[in-house]
Amino acid sequence: MRKISIPVLSLLAGFSWAADVPPVLAIGADMPSFSLPGIDGKTHTEKDFADAKVFCVIFTCNHCPDSVAAAARTEEIHKDYKGKGVAIIAVNSNNPTSLRPDELGYSPYNDSFEEMKPFAESYGWTFPYLYDGERQDFATACGAQSTPHVFVFDADRTLRYTGRMDDSGRNKGPVEKSYIRDAFDSILAGKEVAEPVTRSFGCSTKWLFKGDSVAKDQANWEAIPVTLDDLDEALAKKLRENKSGNVRVINFWSTTCGPCVAEFPDLVETYRRFQNRNVDFITISLDPVADRAKVKKFLNSRHAALSKRTQPSMEKEGRTSNNYIWAGDNADKLAEAIHPEWTGALPLTVIISPEGKTLWSHNSEIDVVELRIQILKGLE
């Protein structure tokens, strides 16, 4: 392959934050080979793009707020340059088992291969989106540090640029400085890239070895005591008034309701996703008060705990739990206090704004992705 005159190596070459994190591929290095499955059902290799004058690899993912912010810009860049001989692929190298729930609060999707397709479709992606999360061989060879992390190769497949896409970060608005466009333009014009290396700010790559921290986080969550309080009409009105400052998710359920039981783990996991943001989760059991022990046992088994991050907003309202059992004499009063439109059928999930307005409601088993989309809308 042609040698280039730039003597600069990657800023991070030879350096890692942990022994298991690979160094970034150095400027002037040959592109590593790959064979990866795509969301189009095909397996892609570097040979599929042999005719491209410029080949760009963007390591990205479904969950990271930096990647989410860059998703629409990525498609715009692809459209602007695909007719100029530039081929772009996106590669998700994150392993979903290496992600804690509280790292997932900016997207409705995890980083599994199955969730890549709906993520790409939501941004209209028309370029290949490939998966490297199972073995992470390609990410290791390139030294993909974060999401997104860009690698731009010339016609000889020599690395000419590595780093971030632009200086917009998590801003979804217009871009003032685009390093990726500058790199494309320089290579297509036969010039050296003015800034061949930049830092790739973003969420760290979720390497396989990070699974240990996920297991520890799960154990810590399961160790949190689960509480259950009585709910009367006055407290129900307070829940609806919502002086917590949070987007509030309220779930009405019962241990005798099959769909309620089926969806409950997704509800708890969704709360754990958003625990670092202004979101709280409140459960209201419609079981008879005499079945309190049964309700508490169920809540314990599903680990319906309260995050320490949510506790201050709960205490602000003078409450002592996030789980309730209706202790009033008439369920109509509960409905009128929180959601008058409720027919009485279970399950019911309601999202309430910090101003006490109903943002969304669903009176059957939830589609968990749709629930997360609606929570994100409430946080905007």
C-alpha positions in Angstrom: 0.0 0.0 0.0 1.0 3.6 -0.6 2.9 5.2 2.2 1.9 8.7 3.3 4.2 11.4 4.6 2.3 12.3 7.8 4.4 11.0 10.7 1.6 11.5 13.3 0.4 8.5 15.2 -2.9 8.3 16.9 -3.0 10.4 20.1 -3.9 7.2 21.9 -1.7 4.7 20.2 0.0 2.5 22.7 -2.1 3.8 25.5 -5.1 2.3 27.3 -7.2 3.0 30.4 -7.1 -0.7 31.2 -4.9 -3.6 30.2 -7.8 -5.0 28.1 -8.5 -1.9 26.1 -6.6 -2.0 22.7 -4.7 1.0 21.4 -6.1 3.1 18.5 -4.9 2.1 15.1 -2.1 4.5 14.0 -2.2 6.8 11.1 -0.6 5.2 8.1 -1.6 1.7 9.1 -3.4 -0.8 6.8 -7.1 -1.4 7.4 -7.8 -4.6 9.3 -10.0 -7.1 7.5 -13.5 -7.9 8.7 -16.4 -10.3 8.1 -19.5 -9.1 10.0 -23.2 -9.6 9.9 -25.4 -6.7 8.9 -29.0 -5.8 9.6 -29.8 -6.5 6.0 -29.3 -10.2 6.6 -25.9 -10.4 4.7 -22.4 -10.9 5.9 -20.1 -8.0 4.8 -16.4 -7.9 4.2 -13.9 -5.3 3.1 -14.1 -6.8 -0.4 -17.7 -5.5 -0.8 -16.3 -2.0 -0.9 -13.2 -2.6 -3.0 -14.2 0.1 -5.6 -14.6 2.9 -3.0 -12.1 5.8 -3.3 -12.6 6.5 0.4 -13.8 3.9 3.0 -15.1 5.1 6.3 -15.8 3.0 9.4 -17.9 4.6 12.1 -18.0 2.6 15.3 -21.3 3.5 16.9 -24.2 2.0 18.8 -27.9 2.2 19.6 -27.8 3.5 23.2 -25.1 6.2 23.6 -26.4 9.8 23.6 -23.4 10.9 21.4 -24.3 8.2 18.9 -28.0 9.1 19.0 -27.2 12.8 18.4 -24.9 11.9 15.4 -27.3 9.4 13.8 -29.2 11.8 11.6 -25.9 13.6 10.6 -24.4 10.3 9.6 -27.1 9.6 7.0 -26.8 13.1 5.7 -23.0 12.6 5.2 -23.7 9.3 3.5 -26.1 10.9 1.0 -23.7 13.8 0.3 -20.7 11.6 -0.5 -22.0 8.3 -1.8 -21.9 9.7 -5.4 -18.3 10.8 -4.9 -16.8 7.4 -4.3 -17.1 7.3 -0.5 -18.4 4.2 1.2 -19.6 4.4 4.8 -20.3 1.6 7.2 -21.5 1.8 10.8 -20.3 -0.9 13.2 -21.8 -1.7 16.6 -19.1 -3.3 18.6 -20.8 -3.0 22.0 -21.7 -6.2 23.8 -25.1 -5.8 25.4 -24.2 -7.9 28.4 -21.6 -5.3 29.3 -24.1 -2.5 29.7 -25.6 -1.6 33.1 -29.3 -0.5 32.9 -28.4 3.0 34.1 -26.3 3.5 30.9 -29.3 3.2 28.7 -31.3 6.2 29.6 -31.0 8.1 26.3 -32.4 5.7 23.8 -35.2 3.2 23.7 -32.8 0.5 22.5 -30.1 -1.6 23.9 -27.0 -2.6 21.8 -28.1 -6.1 20.8 -28.0 -7.1 17.2 -31.8 -7.5 17.1 -32.3 -3.9 18.2 -29.9 -2.5 15.6 -32.4 -2.7 12.8 -35.2 -0.6 14.4 -32.6 1.9 15.6 -31.2 2.3 12.0 -34.7 2.5 10.6 -35.7 5.2 13.0 -33.0 7.4 11.5 -33.5 6.3 7.9 -30.1 4.8 7.5 -29.3 3.5 4.0 -25.7 2.4 4.6 -24.7 -0.9 6.1 -24.9 -1.3 9.8 -22.8 -4.3 11.0 -22.4 -6.1 14.3 -19.1 -6.8 16.0 -20.3 -7.2 19.6 -20.1 -10.9 19.9 -16.3 -11.2 19.4 -15.2 -7.6 19.0 -12.3 -8.6 16.7 -12.7 -5.7 14.3 -13.1 -3.1 17.1 -10.0 -4.6 18.8 -7.9 -4.4 15.6 -9.0 -0.8 15.0 -8.8 0.2 18.7 -12.3 1.7 18.8 -12.4 3.6 22.0 -15.8 5.2 22.0 -19.1 5.7 20.2 -18.9 7.2 17.7 -15.3 6.7 16.7 -14.4 7.3 13.0 -11.7 5.7 10.9 -11.2 7.0 7.4 -9.1 5.0 4.9 -8.0 6.0 1.4 -8.2 4.0 -1.9 -5.2 1.9 -0.8 -7.0 1.3 2.6 -4.4 3.3 4.5 -5.7 5.0 7.6 -5.8 8.8 6.9 -8.0 10.0 9.7 -9.2 8.8 13.1 -11.3 10.5 15.8 -14.6 12.2 16.2 -17.1 13.1 13.4 -17.4 16.8 14.4 -17.5 19.2 17.3 -21.3 19.0 17.8 -21.1 16.4 20.6 -24.7 15.7 21.8 -26.1 18.7 20.0 -28.4 17.6 17.2 -28.3 21.0 15.5 -26.2 22.3 12.7 -22.5 21.4 12.6 -19.8 24.1 12.5 -16.8 21.9 12.2 -17.0 18.5 10.5 -13.7 16.5 10.7 -15.1 13.6 8.7 -16.2 15.9 5.8 -12.8 17.6 5.9 -11.1 14.2 5.7 -13.3 13.0 2.8 -12.7 16.2 0.9 -8.9 16.1 1.4 -8.5 12.5 0.4 -10.7 12.9 -2.7 -8.6 16.0 -3.7 -5.4 14.0 -3.3 -4.3 16.1 -0.3 -3.1 15.3 3.2 -5.7 15.5 5.9 -5.0 18.7 7.9 -6.1 17.2 11.2 -5.5 13.4 10.9 -6.1 12.7 14.6 -8.7 14.0 17.0 -10.1 12.6 20.2 -13.2 10.5 19.8 -15.4 11.8 22.6 -18.3 9.6 23.4 -19.4 6.6 25.5 -16.7 4.0 26.0 -16.8 0.8 24.0 -18.6 -1.9 26.0 -15.9 -4.5 25.9 -16.7 -8.1 27.0 -14.6 -7.8 30.2 -17.0 -5.1 31.5 -19.6 -7.8 32.1 -18.3 -8.2 35.6 -19.4 -4.6 36.5 -22.9 -5.4 35.2 -23.1 -8.5 37.5 -22.0 -6.4 40.4 -24.6 -3.7 39.6 -27.3 -6.3 39.5 -26.3 -7.8 42.8 -26.3 -4.3 44.4 -29.8 -3.6 43.0 -31.2 -6.9 44.3 -29.8 -6.0 47.7 -32.0 -2.8 48.0 -35.0 -3.3 50.3 -38.4 -3.2 48.6 -41.1 -1.3 50.4 -44.9 -1.2 50.1 -47.2 1.5 51.5 -51.0 2.0 51.6 -52.5 4.4 49.1 -55.6 6.5 49.9 -57.4 9.1 47.9 -55.4 12.0 49.3 -52.0 10.4 48.5 -53.3 9.4 45.1 -54.1 13.0 44.3 -50.6 14.0 45.4 -49.1 11.4 43.1 -51.1 12.9 40.2 -50.1 16.5 41.2 -46.5 15.4 40.9 -44.4 17.9 42.8 -41.3 15.7 42.5 -39.9 17.5 39.4 -39.7 14.2 37.6 -41.4 12.6 34.7 -43.6 10.1 36.5 -44.5 6.6 35.3 -47.4 5.0 37.2 -48.4 1.4 36.7 -51.7 0.0 37.9 -51.5 -3.8 38.3 -52.6 -6.9 40.2 -50.9 -10.3 41.0 -54.0 -12.0 39.4 -53.5 -10.1 36.1 -51.5 -12.1 33.6 -50.4 -9.2 31.4 -49.5 -7.2 34.5 -47.2 -10.0 35.7 -45.7 -10.5 32.2 -44.8 -6.8 31.7 -43.6 -6.0 35.2 -39.9 -6.9 34.7 -39.8 -4.6 31.6 -41.2 -1.8 33.7 -38.6 -2.3 36.5 -35.8 -2.5 33.9 -37.1 0.7 32.2 -37.0 2.5 35.5 -33.5 1.4 36.1 -32.5 2.7 32.7 -33.8 6.2 33.5 -32.7 6.3 37.2 -29.9 8.8 36.4 -32.4 11.1 34.8 -35.5 12.9 36.1 -37.8 9.9 36.0 -39.6 8.0 38.8 -41.6 4.8 38.8 -44.6 4.2 41.0 -46.6 0.9 41.2 -50.2 0.7 42.5 -51.6 -2.8 43.2 -55.3 -3.3 43.0 -55.1 -6.5 44.9 -57.2 -6.8 48.1 -55.5 -5.3 51.1 -55.7 -8.7 52.7 -53.3 -9.9 50.1 -50.6 -7.5 51.1 -48.1 -10.3 51.9 -48.7 -11.7 48.4 -48.1 -8.3 46.8 -45.0 -7.7 48.8 -43.6 -11.1 47.9 -44.2 -10.4 44.2 -42.5 -7.0 44.4 -39.5 -8.5 46.1 -39.2 -11.2 43.5 -39.2 -8.6 40.7 -36.8 -6.3 42.6 -39.1 -3.3 42.4 -36.7 -1.2 44.4 -36.1 2.5 44.6 -32.9 4.0 43.3 -31.0 6.2 45.7 -31.0 8.8 42.9 -34.8 9.0 43.0 -35.1 9.0 46.8 -34.6 12.8 47.3 -37.6 13.6 45.0 -39.7 11.0 46.8 -38.9 12.6 50.2 -39.6 16.0 48.7 -43.2 14.9 48.5 -43.2 13.4 51.9 -43.6 9.8 50.7 -41.8 6.7 52.0 -42.2 4.2 49.1 -42.5 3.9 45.3 -44.9 0.9 45.7 -48.5 1.1 46.9 -51.5 -1.1 47.4 -54.9 0.6 47.1 -56.4 0.8 50.6 -59.4 3.0 49.8 -63.0 1.8 49.9 -63.8 2.6 46.2 -61.4 2.2 43.2 -63.4 4.8 41.4 -61.8 7.4 43.7 -58.4 6.1 42.6 -59.3 6.5 39.0 -60.7 10.0 39.5 -57.6 11.1 41.4 -55.0 9.9 38.9 -56.5 9.0 35.5 -60.3 9.7 35.1 -60.2 8.2 31.5 -59.3 4.8 33.0 -61.9 2.1 32.2 -60.8 0.0 35.1 -59.1 -2.7 33.0 -55.6 -3.8 34.0 -52.8 -3.2 33.4 -52.7 0.6 33.0 -49.6 2.6 32.6 -49.6 6.4 32.7 -46.8 8.9 32.2 -47.3 12.2 34.0 -45.3 15.4 33.5 -43.8 17.4 36.4 -46.7 19.8 35.9 -49.2 17.1 36.6 -50.3 16.6 33.0 -51.0 13.2 31.4 -48.4 12.8 28.6 -49.3 9.2 27.6 -51.4 6.3 28.8 -51.8 2.7 27.7 -54.5 0.4 29.0 -53.1 -3.1 28.1 -49.7 -4.8 28.2 -47.1 -2.4 27.1 -44.7 -2.3 24.1 -41.6 -1.5 26.2 -39.9 0.3 23.3 -42.9 2.5 22.8 -42.9 3.2 26.6 -39.3 4.3 26.5 -39.9 6.5 23.5 -42.7 8.2 25.3 -40.5 8.7 28.4 -37.8 10.3 26.3 -40.4 12.6 24.7 -41.4 13.7 28.2 -37.8 14.5 29.1 -37.2 16.7 26.0 
